[in-house]
Amino acid sequence: MKRLNTILGVLATAALLTVGIASAASLGIGTGQLSAGNAAVTGCTSSALTATRKVNNSGDVTEVDVLSVPQACANEKLAVTLVESSGSASASTTVPACGSSSCSVAVTGFGTVLASNVNSFALSLTQ
């Protein structure tokens, strides 16, 4: 009886894994696009974004400038998160329409965040 329970447990686990893998296999992934079923989400850029920061005389981050944001991202929300060992601070702005193919976007409003405490940062664009 114990052996039968073990065999049934292994078969049930294998069946659940097969269903999970089959579900994941149904997601289509393409360049700059993730789709599931009939819905598709496309990003305004497939390029990596880069940024520089500005620091005041007290050592606080006052602004993060995101460089070369494509014109295709105009009117999208650009969020920047500064990650510290004790937590994080976020700020966001709407990407303006710029006259050229890309522009730099300044993000402010992080509060008091010492640059020396920032371990990493994250950038995101959402519609």
Secondary structure, 3 states (H helix, E strand, C coil): CHHHHHHHHHHHHHHHHHHHHHHHHCCEEECCEEEECCEEEECCCCCCCEEEEEECCCCEEEEEEEEEEEHHHCCCEEEEEEEECCEEEEEEEECCCCCCCEEEEEEECCCCCEHHHEEEEEEEEEC
